[in-house]
Amino acid sequence: MQPTLTIDLDAIRGNWRNLARQNGGETAAVVKANAYGLGADRVAPALAEEGARHFFVAIAEEGAALRRILGPGPTISVFSGHMPGDAELIASADLVPMINSIDQMLRHVEALPGHPFGVQLDSGMNRLGMEPAEWGALRDIALAQNPVLVMSHLACSDEPQHGMNDFQLRTFAELTHGLDVPLSLSATGGILMGPDYHFDLSRPGIGLYGGLPFIDAQPVAYLDIPVIQVREVAPGESVGYGNTWIARRPTRVATIAAGYADGVLRGMGPKAYVYAGETRCKVLGRISMDLIGVDVTGIEPVPDHVELLGRHQSIDTLADAAGTIGYEILTALGARYARRYTGG
Ligand SMILES: *Cc1c(COP(=O)(O)O)cnc(C)c1O
């Protein structure tokens, strides 16, 4: 029996609506990495129905798959821009590459003259986009080709007080001063920082999927894991690989049917909990590839399944246990779950 991953499409729609209400400009939706692991084939159409007209993906192949899902109409933009070999996909799937360098600009106008494109500027993160000097050299040439969007990305928008936010805002404003082109700076965190950061278009991802920094997000992912077997363990006995956990008192141990191959990150073992109904149950010993031991001492009746994600535990709580972020918890969710969608 498989664990069940339930994805609440109504919650995703509600989160998009809620962010769109706070956002001054148009609100797009970022659905890269298969909608953060939740299934772009279900998530993107639900968001399109809710009113999203602009979608972002990481690479052209994702964009082509998304076009098959959404059909003609919505704008699909690609953060990695126009990479070697992308021209055919960009043309046939009607994608808008966010051009990141002079090389990409030349490649694009040579392979697909007149095909829409945007420009991504680096305002300080040093990840993707043209450096200010590069943009200075290319600006007039690029503008003559009519970019449909000029964007940049914030490095620290999950920390509103961080000085980097204001620095990047000022840098972006300087780099785009006087342009008559739609502008975009913010993802989820930037929307929450207020109107100065909104410009013409915002690009939320994690907030749609129920993660921080969108503190008011509705939970989206519910993960229930069946109990395979229950045993009584005596003081002095151990549980799991490496004997890292040893019982100090009589303990009832449930072995549940998920492990690190399902994205339950092994490193979270010592700090992780699951829930049996309302009761918090500690993970005992190391997380195996397909199995986890949990403490169900005193829980009556013995549960037939436990909750890893849901009402009692958010992706961010679980991320804390693993020393990571909700984004990684979602994108790590494995292929072995029975996926159920509700709402939509
Ligand atoms: C992933 C990404 C987003 C979405 O960010 P969230 O923090 O998930 O809202 C927006 N813009 C760019 C460039 C991205 O890479």
The ligand as an SDF file (V2000), in Angstrom:
LIG
                    3D

 15 15  0  0  0  0  0  0  0  0999 V2000
   11.7990   30.4580   -8.6810 C   0  0  0  0  0  0  0  0  0  0  0  0
   11.7200   31.8850   -9.1310 C   0  0  0  0  0  0  0  0  0  0  0  0
   10.6040   32.6760   -8.8130 C   0  0  0  0  0  0  0  0  0  0  0  0
    9.5550   32.2370   -7.8250 C   0  0  0  0  0  0  0  0  0  0  0  0
   10.0910   32.4280   -6.5350 O   0  0  0  0  0  0  0  0  0  0  0  0
    9.2780   32.0860   -5.1930 P   0  0  0  0  0  0  0  0  0  0  0  0
   10.2170   32.4720   -4.1130 O   0  0  0  0  0  0  0  0  0  0  0  0
    9.0410   30.6240   -5.2390 O   0  0  0  0  0  0  0  0  0  0  0  0
    8.0270   32.8700   -5.2050 O   0  0  0  0  0  0  0  0  0  0  0  0
   10.5100   33.9330   -9.4030 C   0  0  0  0  0  0  0  0  0  0  0  0
   11.4860   34.4070  -10.2170 N   0  0  0  0  0  0  0  0  0  0  0  0
   12.5960   33.6840  -10.5050 C   0  0  0  0  0  0  0  0  0  0  0  0
   13.6350   34.2660  -11.3890 C   0  0  0  0  0  0  0  0  0  0  0  0
   12.7600   32.4040   -9.9760 C   0  0  0  0  0  0  0  0  0  0  0  0
   13.8560   31.7010  -10.2530 O   0  0  0  0  0  0  0  0  0  0  0  0
  1  2  1  0
  2  3  1  0
  2 14  2  0
  3  4  1  0
  3 10  2  0
  4  5  1  0
  5  6  1  0
  6  7  2  0
  6  8  1  0
  6  9  1  0
 10 11  1  0
 11 12  2  0
 12 13  1  0
 12 14  1  0
 14 15  1  0
M  END
$$$$
